[in-house]
Amino acid sequence: PAARTPLRPLARILRARERIRVLSANTPVEAIREYERMRQGKPLTEAQRYGLAIARERNGEYAASARELAPLLESHPDDAWIVIGMAEAEARNGQVAAADKRLEAMLARMPGHRAVALSYARLLAERNDPEAGRRAQAVLRPLAVSAKDDPIFQKTFARASEVAGDPIRAGEAHAEAEYINGRPERALVQLNTLLKREDMDYYARARIEARIASITPRVLELRRQGVRDEEL
């Protein structure tokens, strides 16, 4: 077996560069072809093999992606991004229990890890199962303070809440994402609409009213400046 070695900072940078290469390609197929051309000249580096695995996963080639990641995971079992890649390939290839076990173990070792929590929550939400949605909410809650100004976190939490059957939390998170993205008027409209729900308890109502009170001055100031959301 390959020796288990820590992933040095340079290796992380190179792997991140390959991930960007894949995500910026016009299509996953285009990225795969580029890696295959590289492979014809000389063996791919670890970072390039990681990039190829991500490209295959994005192209729906889940088993092939897992094969590319397996030796990397053996060498670097504690690297979060390699673990995430393998779990995504497993989950989308029907190996849900293996993916869950892998990510639960990673969260136990690295509680509050943003990338692991977000990736796991997205995988859970993809199942459209209320129990999985509630687990996704629980996975994300440790990030509620540190990532509250992150629109990706808010959108992921909103989707998890929708799947969990929690429309009030979903609505709040969608409104926060709008606010963070510079659309406070939309956030205010969404929160006021949410406030009309009859199934809202006292605590949720108080929380939403407080958020409306904090956003309203910002919206009024923008209106005073003549800035309006044209779509609204």
N, C-alpha and C positions, 0 to 999 in steps of 0.2 A: 504494500500500500504506500501511496505517496506520503511523505512526511507532512505533518500538520505544522504549517508555519504561519506566523502572524502576517496580516496583509499590511505592508508598509504604506506610509502616506503617499509615496509616489505611485504605488500600485493602485491606490484608491483614485488618485487623480486620473490615471490612464484609463481605468475602468469607467469613470464618469465621462471621460471624453468619448469613449465608445458608445455609451448610452446616448449621449447627445447626437452622435453620428446616426444612430438608428432612428431616434425620434425626429430628426430633421430630414431624413430621407423622404422622398415623395411617397414611396410605398414600402412596406416591409420586404416585399419581393426584391425591390431594387437594392435594399441594404444587404439581403442575403446574397445576391449575385456579386456584390462588391466584395464581400468576405470570401466567397468561393474563388474569385479571381486572385485575391491575396494568397489564398491557401495553395494555389497552383505554383506560386513562386517559392514559398517556404512555409514551414509550419506556422500556424497562427500563435500569437502570444496569448497569455492568459487573459489579458484585457480584451483582445480581439475575439477569443472564444466566448467570453461573456457577452460581447456585443452581438455575436452571431446567435447565441441562445436567446437573447431578448428579441432579436428580429424574428426568429422562428416562432417564438411564443406569440408575438403580435400578429403573425401570419396564420395563427391557428394550428401550427405544427407543434403541439404540446409535448408529445413523446420525444420528438427530435430535440426540442429545447431542453428537456430534462436530461437527455443523453449528453448534451454539450456541457451542462452545468454539473453533472455528477462528479467528474474528477476535480473541478474547481472547489466544490463543496467539501470533498474529502480533504483537500489541502487546507481549506480555510473554513472550517465548520462554524465559526462564530462570526463570520462576516455577514452583516445584516442584509446587504443588497443581493448577495448570492443566495442566501436563505429565502428571501422574498421571491426572487426569480424562480427558484425551484418550487416553492409553495404555489405560486401562480400557475406554473405549468401543471403541477399535480392536480390542483383544484379544478382547473378547466379541462383536465383530461379524465375527470370522474373520480379521482383519488382524493375525495374530500376529507376523509378521516386523517390521511397522511399529512395533508396540507395543514389542517387544524392543529394536529399534534406538533408539527414543526414550528408553527408560528406561536402557539401557546408557550412552547418551551423557550423560544426567543424572547417573548415578552416577560417571562419569568426571570430570565437572565438580565434583560435590559428594560425594566419597567418604564413606561413613558416614552419609549423610543418613537419619534414621530413617524418615520417612514414605515416601520413595522406595523404600528397601530393603524395608520391610514390604509395601508395595503390590505391588512387583515380585515378591516371593516368593510372595505370595498368588496372583497371576496365573499364575505358573509352576506352583504346586501344583495349580491347577484343571485342569491338563492330564492329571493322573494318569499321567505318563510319568516313569520313573526318571531319565532324563537331565535332564529339567526339574526334578525334585526335587533332584538333586545341585547344579544351578545355583542353585536357591533357597537351599540350605544355604550355598553359597559367598557369595551375596549378603548373607546374614544374619550370617555369622561376624564381620565387622568390628564388629558391635554387641554381640558376646558379653560384653564387659566393661561397657560403658556402659549396656546395657539388660538386664543379667542379672536385675534386680529388677522387670522389667516383665512382667506376665503375658501381655500381648498378644504381646510378642516370643517368650516361651517357647511359647505355643500355636502361633504361626506357625511357629516352628522345629520344633516337634513334628510338625506336619502336613507340612512340607517333608521331614522325615526319614522319615516314613511312606511318602510318595510315592517317595522315593529308595531305599526298601528297606533302611532303616537303623533297625530296631526298637529297638535299644538306645539310641541317641541320642534317638529319639522318646519312649521311656519315661522317660528322664532329664528331658527337657523338660516332659513332662506332670506329673511329680512336682514339678518346680520351680514350675510354675504353681499347683499345689495349695498348696504351701508359701507362696508369695507371697500367695495369696488367703486366708491364715489357716487353712489346714487341714493342719497339719504331720503329724497322724496318718495322713491319707490318703497324704501324700507318703511317709511311712516305709513304709507297707504296699506302695505301688507299687514303691519301690526294693528292698525285700526280695524281692518277687515277681520283679523283674527280675534279681536276683542268682542266681536259680535256673536261668537260661538256660544251656544247655551250649555255646552258640556264642559266649560272651563271652571276649575276650582278656584278658591280664594287666592291661593298662593300664586298660581299661574297668572291670574288677573292682575294681582299686585305687581308681579314681575314685569308684565307687559306694559302696564300703565307707567311704571317707572322708566322703562326704556323709551316709551313714547315721549315722556316729559324731557328726557335727555336729548332726544333727536330733534324735537320741534324747534328749539332755538336755531339750530343749524339750518334747517329748512327755511325758516322765516328770514334769516340773514341772507341766504341765497336768493330768495324772492325779492328782498329789498334791493339786492344788486342786479335784479333783472334776470337772474339765472333760473330757468325752469326746465324741467324734464319734458322735452318736446313729445316723447312717446306717450306720456301721461296726459 
